[in-house]
Structure formats: C-alpha cells, structure tokens
Amino acid sequence: MNFDFTKLMSQARDMQENMKKVQEHVRSQTIHAESGAGLVKVEMSGDMQVRSLHIDSSLLTSDKAQIVQDLVVAAMNTAIVEAQELMKSEMQKVTPAIPGMNLPFGS
C-alpha cells in the first residue's frame, strides 16, 4: 500500500477551503429566536453577533424588569445554541468523520 503524501496534502487544502466557505456561509445566516411566547425576540448572525432585540411594549413597565431580563437571556441563549447547531451541521457536510478526532463540529 502506497502512501501518497501529496494527495493527502491536497485533500487537506480542499477541506480547509471548504471549511472556510462554510464559515463564511454560516456568518451570513440570520437566526431568529424568541422567548415568552414571542414577547422577546432576538435576531443574531451565524457568528453569534446580536443584530436586533425586540421587547414587546407590554413588558416595558418597571414592575416587570426581572421578567424582561429573564426573557432576554432566554432568547439570546436560544439564538446562540441555534447558531452553534448551524455551524456544526454545516461543518459536518464538508469534513470527513476521522476516527479518534473529536472536532467541535464532528458527529
């Protein structure tokens, strides 16, 4: 069995290019998350940058401050999880399953 180092390096370069394309694609995606049955909504980019936050006006009273804080945290955490799942899903499409390698986006 011959080991073709040149072929291996070419495959590694191809995989690296594909991973870069996936990362760019994921960054361009928009994730929408909400909490409190839609009272708080977060829009986040695939690279986890918050683009917008909407809080329903019914929550904007001083006696509901703790509720608003809890709902904002919940919506943002949901958006972060969705962004991470998007990256993992997209990376699995371009990276082979390599036994013994526990990549953060592997299966």
Order of alpha helices (4+ residues) and beta strands (2+ residues): alpha-beta-beta-beta-alpha
